[in-house]
Amino acid sequence: MEKAAENIDQLVQDFLIWMITNDIDWERKPAADKWSKKEIIGHLIDSATNNLHRFVRCTYEQNFKLVYAQNEWVSAQHYHEAKIDDLLTLWRLLNKQISTVLKNYPQQMLQNTCDTGKQEVNLHTVEFLANDYVAHLEHHLKQIITI
């Protein structure tokens, strides 16, 4: 879990440094049915919120169900209209908290599971969820950089 936490810290730091040296149009959508960069940050906030709950709850609760409808959440939270500085602050702090939780995660709880399935049961271990979270975060940050 230490490695996942370090990866999160590094991804956030690298992205914040990249932002300083680039002029970013947070509002532009690559297509009418695609998210803006601001909405992608919002989606990453939703992902961080859900995964933080998963990591915490997995320390004392087995096989609980936690899913979300990503498009509906982005729309309902009006990320496109939000101030980007507010979104980035929230995103950064959520990831800082996830990193703290993972760095201190009880070794004996790494195989505890959470149900992420929308229709059917789909159990994943905390260890899998942590690594999946890092990959998801990296994917969307690369997406922001390239669109």
MONOR-V69525 format. One record per helix or strand. SS is the DSSP state (a for helix, b for strand). FROM is the first residue (numbers start at 0). TO is the last residue. If there is no record, write none. Layout:
BEGIN
ss-><SS/SS>
from-><FROM/FROM>
to-><TO/TO>
END
This chain:
BEGIN
ss-><a/b/b/a/b/a/a/a/a/b/b/a>
from-><1/28/35/36/63/69/78/83/106/112/122/125>
to-><19/28/35/56/64/75/80/102/108/114/124/145>
END
